[in-house]
Amino acid sequence: MTSIEPIDPVVLLEDHVHDVGAFRMDDVVVRLDEDHRPAGGVPSGIALPDARVLARDDGPLGRLEMIESPVLRALPGASLALREPVPPRPVLYLNGQTIGPRAVARDSALWSMTTSAAAFALPDSGPEVLLVGAGGGGLVWLARSAGARSISVVDPDARVAPLLDPAALDGVRRYTRSPRGWLHGSGERFDRVIVGEPGSLAGSAAGMAAAGADYLFTVEGFRDLWDALDEDGVLAITRWVLNPPRDMPRLLATARTVLDDEGLDAGRHVALVRGWGTATLLVSRRPLDPRDVAALRSWCDARWFDLTWAPGVPAGLANRYNVLDPDWFRQSAEGLLGAEPERFAQSYAFDIAPVTDAAPFFHHFLRIGDLARLWRAEGRLSLPYLEWGVVAQWLVLLQAIPIAAVL
């Protein structure tokens, strides 16, 4: 890992800046000034005042960087009820996309105020935990504070661990493998399987992920995650809140497919917790009973999170703290966990049908017909809805054709 000299400070432009004063999610706008937008693949943290690149390494998985700034304060999915200030922490980036802030032990209280912590809201004493993705170490400290008996981390990038707080990894079993390959071949079972920090909102909202395959969230990949749970185990997956949502409905549809194949009533095994910035899907091996639901409700109320879905939870409790109009998350849960999931998926604004290993493009949400519909609805193609990763591939292809013809 190569350390370099501090960079010159430039204009503040962080991709997680939101105005949460008048809190309606459909009113939140993320704006990047044209004159100061970081170039593609460049971490936005590099544009913060007094920013320094602490480490940089180019490898087969891309460019890994760790950047610090006195104003770089990151806590993905933090509750609006959080009163403790978020301290500045270095943030890890891969190819310009956020991996997560580098957490230390005292950050565990902060991480307990994120939707990702919902994995530990259900009653369990001393769970054995698997983290899919190391992130910046925040989820490791969260698992420790929850009394985990053992913690395992599977992450394909061996360069991440040396950048984390050494104390975070003390006693942690680490596997430098593709998560999907490790899950498929390990045969181990866990009380909690947690898919790591949600990464960069800017990349998700801009559709840059659409260019790549994602085998973890295919039907087969989800089944491998499910198979890693013990008889009382819970799977937790956290994603950014986008409005209208795309990836969370697709995850719900994928969970429904896997649970249907198991002969289970998906609505009794699934819970969905939503904050203002992230939502966390919980999928339990056993049906969630009234004690589980009561524990989730109490936990959510203490943190001003909405319990969007859990067995027996009425719609009136799903949209109280972080108000959406309409509440696409509740509608998605009702439709995809109800009697006619295929009908709901076909009528949804985006393609949310589960994907398989044969076409593992989890982040492809736009159908051809959707482009015309979006144009008719708004008189233009709204930038947040376009999948710019696919657009970029087509632009490269269009440039390559005449060049190839000349050569």
Secondary structure, DSSP 8 states (H G I E B T S, - for coil): -B------------TT----SS--GGG------GGG---TT--GGGGSTT-EEEEEEEETTEEEEEEE-TT----TTB-TT--S------EEEETTEEEEE---GGGHHHHTTBGGGGGGTS--SS-EEEEES-TTSHHHHHHHHTT-SEEEEE-S-TTSGGGS-GGGGTT-EEE-S-HHHHHHHH---EEEEEE-----HHHHHTTGGGGS--GGGSHHHHHHHHHTEEEEEEEEEEEE--SS-SHHHHHHHHHHHHHHHTT--HHHHEEEEE-SSEEEEEEESS---HHHHHHHHHHHHHHT-EEEE-TT--GGGSSSSS--SS-HHHHHHHHHSSS-HHHHHHHSSS------TTS--TT----HHHHHHHHHHHSS--GGGS-HHHHHHHHHHHHHHHHHHH-
